[in-house]
Amino acid sequence: MSTTSCKVAYPSSGAPLLLAEGLNEGAWASTLHGAICEALRRRVRTADMVKAGTAATTREFSETVPAELLFARRGNDLSTEELG
């Protein structure tokens, strides 16, 4: 689905899977998966993903992922207009 190497076992991983498998939107799935992975690389993780230390709120995670979409779309077949 994505060229980004990131294993996501998290409720957010369902959205890229739905886009790829259910809606046949591979480019969108890859872009969203890349944005989620980038948020995780930046250590923006909610309490259920943090064993120790400070966790991000659901809102913080939810705001970080869309902010990463433009970065994550590189290499995918999406135009800037499609991302709004």
Backbone as a ProteinNet text record, in pm:
[ID]
protein_1_A
[PRIMARY]
MSTTSCKVAYPSSGAPLLLAEGLNEGAWASTLHGAICEALRRRVRTADMVKAGTAATTREFSETVPAELLFARRGNDLSTEELG
[TERTIARY]
82.1	0	85.6	191.7	274.7	421.2	498.5	641.8	706.6	630.8	680.4	687.2	801.6	816.8	769.1	649	590.2	479.5	489	383.1	292.1	166	71	-37	-37.4	-142.9	-220.1	-308.4	-374.3	-506	-607.5	-732.4	-715.6	-619	-597.4	-554.3	-501.5	-456.4	-572.2	-691.6	-808.2	-845.3	-822.6	-860.1	-780.2	-646.7	-573.9	-614.3	-641.7	-682.9	-816.7	-910.3	-1040	-1023.2	-939.5	-916.6	-857.1	-759.4	-690.2	-775.7	-827.4	-897.1	-1045.6	-1110.7	-1254.5	-1292.5	-1212.6	-1247.5	-1152.6	-1051.9	-954.4	-886.1	-851.4	-785.7	-644.5	-559.4	-424.9	-339.5	-348.3	-267.2	-309.4	-439.7	-488.3	-447.5	-459.2	-422.6	-275.3	-191.3	-48.2	-14.3	-81.3	-58	-101.1	-218.4	-266.8	-179.3	-141.9	-53.5	79.5	134.1	259.2	245.2	131.3	108.3	97.8	31.3	20.5	158.7	236.3	371.1	459.7	447	527.8	489.4	361.3	317.8	379	381.1	439.2	589.9	656.8	801.2	833.1	743.8	762.9	721.9	692	655	524	435	299.9	217.5	204	136.8	37.7	-76.3	-178.3	-145.3	-217.6	-187.4	-183.7	-266.3	-268.2	-144.3	-61.5	59.9	186.7	172.5	287.2	298.1	414.7	436.6	482.9	562.3	612.2	628.2	612	629	496.3	506.2	388.5	324.5	195.8	120.9	53.1	32.1	-44.7	-192.7	-271.8	-415.9	-463.4	-584	-642.1	-649.6	-683.4	-690.6	-554.1	-449.3	-315.1	-275.7	-303.2	-273.1	-357	-485	-576.2	-541.2	-477.2	-433.5	-298	-215.9	-83.5	-93.5	-178.9	-189	-225.3	-330.5	-359.8	-246.3	-176.3	-64.6	47.8	56.3	159.4	117.3	-6	-53.5	24.9	53.5	127.3	266.6	332.7	464.1	453	353.4	338.2	294.9	236.6	185.2	294.7	416.3	525.3	544.7	552.3	569	437.7	326.2	195.6	129.9	27.8	-39	-152.7	-122.6	-222.3	-175.8	-267.7	-233.8	-261.1	-202.1	-225.3	-372.8	-440.8	-581.2	-665.7	-630	-706.4	-695.9	-587.8	-569.4	-633	-688.1	-758.1	-665.3
-119.8	0	124.9	126.8	245.7	207.2	298.8	275.6	314.9	381.5	420.6	297.4	275.9	160.8	197	153.7	185.3	85.2	15.7	-76.8	-5.6	2	73.2	-24.1	-54.9	-136.1	-42.7	32.1	141.8	166.5	216	239.7	323.9	414.3	497.8	417.1	297.6	216.9	164.9	167.8	120.8	209.3	338.2	430.9	406.6	394.8	363.8	229.5	131.6	0.8	10.3	83.6	103.7	173.5	277.6	348.5	256.3	175.3	89.1	-29.2	-100.9	-225.3	-206	-121	-103.8	-8	97	200.5	207.2	119.8	115	250	316.2	447.2	433.6	363.6	334.2	456	559.3	679.7	751	761.5	823.4	740.6	608.7	520.9	535.6	537.4	551.2	685.6	789.9	923.6	931.7	881.1	884.6	798.2	681.2	594.5	665.6	732.6	806.8	918.6	986.6	1094.7	1040	927.3	864.3	822.2	761.4	717.8	835.7	944.9	1063.1	1119.6	1121.7	1167.4	1078.6	948.5	856.1	874.3	898.5	923.9	1049.4	1146.4	1271.6	1255.7	1133.8	1101.3	1166	1189.5	1236.2	1109.5	1068.6	942.9	964.4	902	912.9	819.3	834.9	762.3	610.9	557.4	412.4	361.8	453.2	415	450.1	514.5	561	480.3	419.6	343	433.1	533.4	626.4	763.1	866	1000.4	1066	1174.3	1255.3	1210.2	1193.6	1153.7	1274.7	1266.7	1368.9	1341.7	1444.6	1424.1	1370.5	1317.7	1271.6	1387.1	1505.2	1623.3	1656	1649.9	1678.6	1579.2	1451.5	1351.2	1376.7	1404.8	1428.5	1553.5	1649.6	1770.1	1749.5	1661.3	1636.3	1559	1459.5	1376.2	1458.8	1541.6	1622.9	1719.3	1767.8	1859	1788	1657.3	1579.2	1532.6	1553.8	1502.2	1556.2	1685.3	1740.8	1681	1660.8	1597.6	1452.6	1382.5	1240.2	1213.9	1311.6	1287.4	1279	1323.7	1315.3	1170.9	1150.7	1017.6	945.6	1008.3	950.9	1028.2	971.9	1033	1124.5	1220	1315	1456.3	1538.4	1678.2	1757.3	1876.2	1962.7	2000.2	2018.1	2054.6	1945.6	1818.9	1710.9	1710.6	1763.9	1767.1	1888.5	1976.4	2093.1	2199.6
0	0	0	74.6	85.6	72.1	16.5	10.9	142.4	229.3	360.1	449	512.6	599.7	739	771.2	900.5	926.4	1037.7	1074.3	1172.3	1138.8	1222	1267.6	1395	1454.6	1546	1488.7	1556.3	1483.6	1547.9	1476.2	1348.6	1347.5	1229.3	1108	1130	1017.3	934.2	987.8	914.1	797.1	809.2	702.1	574.2	580.8	457.6	398.1	482.5	433.7	360.6	417.3	352.3	217.2	214.5	88.7	-17.7	21.4	-74.3	-118.2	-22.6	-53.1	-83.4	-7.1	-23.8	-134.3	-152.3	-248.8	-367.7	-369.1	-478.7	-501.6	-392.5	-397.3	-340.7	-414.9	-367.8	-339	-424.4	-402.7	-274.5	-253	-129.5	-8.4	-19	91.7	126.8	26.1	48.1	112.1	66.4	120.7	267.5	298	435.9	526.2	478.7	556.7	584.7	485.1	503.2	605.1	604.4	700.2	842.6	858.5	990.5	1039.3	950.5	987.9	1026.1	953.6	985.3	1121.7	1152.6	1285.3	1394	1369.9	1467.6	1478.7	1366.9	1370.1	1450.3	1445.4	1519.4	1666	1704.1	1841.8	1885.5	1792.1	1825.7	1842.9	1968.5	2000.1	2112.5	2100.7	2203.9	2320.2	2430.2	2554.3	2535.5	2447.3	2427.6	2354.5	2304.9	2233.6	2310.8	2427.3	2504.1	2632.8	2653.9	2777.1	2890.5	2856.5	2957.3	2891.6	2969.3	2916.2	2884.2	2813.6	2782.9	2652.6	2655.1	2536.4	2474	2345.3	2275.3	2298.5	2288	2294.7	2159.3	2157.3	2031.8	1933.1	1981.8	1896.1	1835.3	1915.8	1864.5	1754.7	1777.5	1675.9	1551.1	1571.7	1459.8	1380.6	1442	1370.4	1303	1357.3	1300.1	1169	1162.7	1042.8	919.8	921.7	803.4	767.8	868.5	842	766.3	779.4	711	571.6	531.8	403.2	283.7	282	167.9	157.6	270.7	270.6	222.6	272.2	243.3	99.4	32.8	-101.9	-206.7	-173.2	-269.9	-314.4	-443.1	-497.2	-523.5	-489.1	-516	-629.4	-685.7	-799.6	-755.7	-669.5	-623.3	-653.4	-696.1	-719.3	-592.8	-583.2	-468.5	-457.7	-570.1	-567.7	-501.9	-523	-464.9	-312.9	-260.5	-115.9	-51	-132.4	-79.7	-40.1
[MASK]
++++++++++++++++++++++++++++++++++++++++++++++++++++++++++++++++++++++++++++++++++++

